[in-house]
Structure formats: structure tokens, C-alpha cells
């Protein structure tokens, strides 16, 4: 399952795994403990955040993205 970007929602998806990893790494270097990701899309950043010792919460309004995230990231 893939999620397509919807113009009316202004969606632009982060696709670069290395950039997502660098973002997640920078948060743990700065001792963040809680992270709120707005609009995770297909979870490229989310998966790197979940690998860290961070309390990660996400907010997504696109039902297609919500279903994708549930299928791929909920235990």
C-alpha cells in the first residue's frame, strides 16, 4: 500500500531515509524525550523516531495515511 500526496492538504512527503535518520539522531543528541510529529505521511521519519528512546506521538488527518501507519507501525 502506498499513499499519494494530496494537493488540497498541501502534502509533501519526506522520502530521503538518510535525512530522516539525521533528524531523529539530532533530537536524541539534544536530549529530547517527547516528540510530536505532525503529518507523518508514510512514516519515513516516524520509523526512525520509534527506534529512539523518545515518546513519539503523531497526528495525521489524511485517512489514507492513517491506515498505512496503522498497518505498518502499530504493534
C-alpha positions as CSV (number, residue, x, y, z in Angstrom):
1,X,0.0,0.0,0.0
2,X,1.3,3.5,-0.9
3,X,-0.1,6.8,0.0
4,X,-0.3,9.5,-2.6
5,X,0.2,13.2,-1.8
6,X,-3.0,15.2,-1.9
7,X,-2.6,18.8,-3.1
8,X,-5.7,20.0,-1.2
9,X,-4.0,19.0,2.0
10,X,-0.7,20.6,1.0
11,X,1.1,17.3,1.4
12,X,4.8,16.9,0.6
13,X,6.4,13.6,1.8
14,X,9.8,13.2,3.2
15,X,11.3,10.3,1.2
16,X,15.1,10.5,2.0
17,X,15.9,7.9,4.6
18,X,19.2,9.5,5.5
19,X,17.7,12.9,6.2
20,X,15.0,11.3,8.3
21,X,17.7,9.4,10.3
22,X,19.7,12.6,10.8
23,X,16.6,14.4,12.1
24,X,15.9,11.6,14.6
25,X,19.5,11.5,15.7
26,X,19.7,15.2,16.2
27,X,16.7,15.0,18.7
28,X,18.4,12.4,20.9
29,X,21.7,14.4,20.8
30,X,19.8,17.3,22.3
31,X,18.2,15.1,25.0
32,X,14.6,15.5,23.8
33,X,12.3,13.0,25.5
34,X,8.9,13.7,23.8
35,X,8.3,14.2,20.1
36,X,5.1,15.2,18.3
37,X,5.2,14.6,14.6
38,X,2.5,16.5,12.6
39,X,1.6,14.8,9.3
40,X,3.8,11.7,9.3
41,X,2.5,10.6,5.9
42,X,4.0,7.2,5.2
43,X,6.2,7.3,8.4
44,X,9.7,7.8,6.9
45,X,10.7,9.9,9.9
46,X,8.3,8.1,12.3
47,X,10.2,4.8,12.0
48,X,13.5,6.4,12.9
49,X,11.8,8.2,15.9
50,X,10.4,4.9,17.1
51,X,13.9,3.4,17.2
52,X,15.0,6.0,19.7
53,X,14.2,6.3,23.4
54,X,11.6,9.0,22.6
55,X,7.9,9.1,23.5
56,X,6.7,9.7,19.9
57,X,3.1,10.8,19.1
58,X,1.8,11.5,15.6
59,X,-1.1,13.5,14.3
60,X,-2.4,12.7,10.8
61,X,-5.7,13.9,9.2
62,X,-5.3,12.0,5.9
63,X,-7.3,8.8,6.3
64,X,-5.2,7.0,3.7
65,X,-2.0,7.8,5.7
66,X,-3.7,6.8,8.9
67,X,-4.5,3.4,7.5
68,X,-0.9,3.0,6.2
69,X,0.6,4.0,9.6
70,X,-1.7,1.6,11.5
71,X,-0.8,-1.3,9.2
72,X,2.9,-0.6,9.4
73,X,3.7,0.9,12.8
74,X,1.2,-0.2,15.4
75,X,2.0,-3.3,17.4
